[in-house]
Amino acid sequence: MSVMYPLRVFPFSTMSRLLCCAVLLLLTGSALAATVAQVNFTLDAPSPHMVRAISASSPALELEFERQPAIARFQRDWDSSGRQLFRHDAQPATRYRYRARAAAINTNSAGPWSPWQTIRTPPASSAAPRAPTDLVGTEGDLVIELSWSAEDPDMNGFLLERCDADGLCQPAALLHPDLRRFQFHTTRANVFRLAAFNEHGISAQVSTPMLGRDLPIQPATATPPRVEDSLAAREISKHGFSDGYYCTSPAELLDEGWTLIGIRGEEDLYQNADGCGTGGCVYHRFQTIDGCYRAAIGYDQGGVLSTTPPYRGVNETTEGIVITNSSGSATDGLIIIYRGGEEIDSYRWQTRGEPFIDQLPPFPEIGDIQSPGN
């Protein structure tokens, strides 16, 4: 049943005031909505070959930029405070103008364009850059925190090298010219050397003392497990379909060509029968879940691709760490480091070809790239 309310009649002056307030509220609301939807960013040019757009809007927003001259290449990253960084390639001594908006995602339409902002990149360099200064390294567990200073705008980036106790040095990372900090993941003690570079050459180097420590690598000689060692397999109470997931058994997996690699508590690690290639092999965890022996949910759903299994044997307690390289490529991948079968660190890596002076920012999509060495 609907309820009828009597119509209330206002004097003209009161009605006018109410209408004015309503209009003001509508206008204010529209302006507020536009302010929220419109993105804010700042521009700078850390090198003759890079313009950096720094978003002051929500990090969750997907932004799109319009640049004149047009954008050839760009890369998104985040700084230590969570702001989005958009590194764009550029030409020296060139005036660019930018505007940005929230991108259209799914059913959400694109936001309004921001006002145009302009910036001019520095002129091309005429000589190799000056060396960075004040290189400092701080040791952590598996990570070396490096920081430095540099004021030369003529550089295209930094080349980081690492040297072992025998004096053998190799490239460790290629870094953007706007960076002054970097985390290097390592299981070995190293001396780090840093230099700036551009198309004219590489600067003098600055070095750290020996940092980090050599961590023992877990040997791959664990006793192969047997199916009867599996606690999870003993708990199987039914077979067939259960909760939409296929129930199997160790015997069925072995018949299909799977290999039982490791047992850790109530979790079994298998090597996929057809999952080996140039990037390593695919490993799956199996557990008894609701009476069903099946691949554990959440282990990347399809297993983990790795050159080395995360653990071997039966509850292996050998001291040391396991280093795995998850990659289907010889040029990039993901290093995951395990201790006692638990992941304790990971980092992206990517190889590069010489010479470094041919590299222009923004560098490849991984960004602050690191060599795959330990």
GIPEBEL-V198573 format. One record per residue. N is the residue number from 1. BURIAL is # if it has 16 or more other C-alpha atoms within 10 Angstrom, else .. D_LAST is the distance of its C-alpha to the last C-alpha in whole Angstrom. Layout:
# GIPEBEL-V198573
N_BURIAL_D_LAST, N_BURIAL_D_LAST
This chain:
# GIPEBEL-V198573
1_._76, 2_._75, 3_._76, 4_._78, 5_._78, 6_._81, 7_._80, 8_._80, 9_._82, 10_._80, 11_._82, 12_._82, 13_._80, 14_._78, 15_._77, 16_._76, 17_._74, 18_._72, 19_._71, 20_._70, 21_._67, 22_._66, 23_._66, 24_._64, 25_._62, 26_._61, 27_._60, 28_._58, 29_._56, 30_._56, 31_._54, 32_._52, 33_._51, 34_._50, 35_._48, 36_._46, 37_#_45, 38_#_45, 39_#_41, 40_#_41, 41_#_38, 42_._38, 43_#_37, 44_#_35, 45_#_34, 46_#_31, 47_#_31, 48_#_34, 49_#_32, 50_#_31, 51_#_33, 52_#_32, 53_#_34, 54_#_33, 55_#_35, 56_._37, 57_#_38, 58_._36, 59_._33, 60_._34, 61_._36, 62_._35, 63_#_36, 64_#_38, 65_#_38, 66_._41, 67_#_41, 68_._43, 69_._42, 70_._40, 71_._37, 72_._35, 73_._31, 74_#_30, 75_#_27, 76_#_27, 77_._25, 78_._26, 79_._26, 80_._25, 81_._29, 82_._28, 83_#_30, 84_#_30, 85_#_29, 86_#_30, 87_#_29, 88_#_31, 89_#_31, 90_#_34, 91_#_36, 92_#_37, 93_._41, 94_._41, 95_._43, 96_#_41, 97_#_43, 98_#_41, 99_#_42, 100_#_41, 101_#_42, 102_#_41, 103_#_40, 104_._42, 105_._40, 106_._42, 107_._45, 108_._45, 109_._46, 110_#_45, 111_#_45, 112_._47, 113_#_46, 114_#_45, 115_._47, 116_._46, 117_._44, 118_._44, 119_#_41, 120_#_41, 121_#_38, 122_#_38, 123_._39, 124_#_37, 125_#_35, 126_._37, 127_._34, 128_#_31, 129_#_30, 130_#_30, 131_#_27, 132_#_25, 133_#_26, 134_._25, 135_#_21, 136_#_21, 137_#_17, 138_._18, 139_._15, 140_._15, 141_._14, 142_#_10, 143_#_11, 144_#_12, 145_._16, 146_#_17, 147_#_21, 148_#_23, 149_._26, 150_#_28, 151_._31, 152_._31, 153_#_32, 154_#_32, 155_#_28, 156_#_27, 157_#_23, 158_#_20, 159_#_18, 160_#_15, 161_#_13, 162_#_11, 163_#_12, 164_._11, 165_._14, 166_._15, 167_._16, 168_._14, 169_._13, 170_._12, 171_#_12, 172_#_10, 173_#_13, 174_#_16, 175_#_19, 176_#_22, 177_#_25, 178_#_26, 179_#_23, 180_._23, 181_#_20, 182_#_16, 183_#_14, 184_#_10, 185_#_8, 186_#_5, 187_#_6, 188_#_6, 189_#_10, 190_#_10, 191_#_13, 192_#_14, 193_#_16, 194_#_18, 195_#_21, 196_#_24, 197_#_25, 198_#_28, 199_#_30, 200_._31, 201_#_28, 202_#_25, 203_#_26, 204_._25, 205_#_22, 206_#_22, 207_#_19, 208_#_18, 209_._18, 210_._15, 211_#_14, 212_#_12, 213_._11, 214_._10, 215_._10, 216_._12, 217_._10, 218_#_14, 219_._16, 220_._17, 221_._21, 222_#_22, 223_._26, 224_._27, 225_#_29, 226_._32, 227_#_34, 228_._36, 229_._33, 230_#_33, 231_#_35, 232_#_34, 233_#_36, 234_._39, 235_#_40, 236_#_41, 237_._44, 238_._45, 239_._44, 240_._44, 241_._44, 242_._43, 243_._43, 244_._42, 245_._39, 246_._39, 247_#_39, 248_#_38, 249_#_38, 250_#_35, 251_._38, 252_._38, 253_#_34, 254_._34, 255_._37, 256_._36, 257_._33, 258_#_30, 259_#_28, 260_#_28, 261_#_24, 262_#_24, 263_#_27, 264_#_26, 265_._29, 266_._31, 267_#_28, 268_#_28, 269_#_25, 270_#_26, 271_#_25, 272_#_27, 273_#_29, 274_._29, 275_._25, 276_._23, 277_._22, 278_._20, 279_#_18, 280_#_18, 281_#_20, 282_#_22, 283_#_22, 284_#_25, 285_#_26, 286_#_30, 287_#_32, 288_#_36, 289_#_37, 290_._41, 291_#_41, 292_#_39, 293_#_36, 294_#_34, 295_#_31, 296_#_30, 297_._30, 298_._27, 299_._25, 300_._24, 301_._28, 302_._27, 303_#_24, 304_#_20, 305_#_19, 306_#_16, 307_#_14, 308_#_14, 309_#_17, 310_#_16, 311_#_18, 312_#_21, 313_#_24, 314_#_27, 315_#_25, 316_#_23, 317_._22, 318_._20, 319_._18, 320_._14, 321_#_12, 322_#_11, 323_#_8, 324_#_11, 325_#_11, 326_#_14, 327_#_16, 328_#_19, 329_._18, 330_._16, 331_._16, 332_#_15, 333_#_14, 334_#_13, 335_#_10, 336_#_11, 337_#_10, 338_#_13, 339_#_15, 340_#_18, 341_#_18, 342_._18, 343_._16, 344_._15, 345_#_12, 346_#_12, 347_#_11, 348_#_13, 349_#_11, 350_#_13, 351_#_14, 352_#_17, 353_._19, 354_._21, 355_._23, 356_#_21, 357_#_25, 358_._26, 359_#_24, 360_#_26, 361_#_26, 362_#_26, 363_#_22, 364_#_21, 365_._22, 366_._18, 367_#_19, 368_#_17, 369_#_14, 370_#_11, 371_#_9, 372_#_7, 373_._4, 374_._0
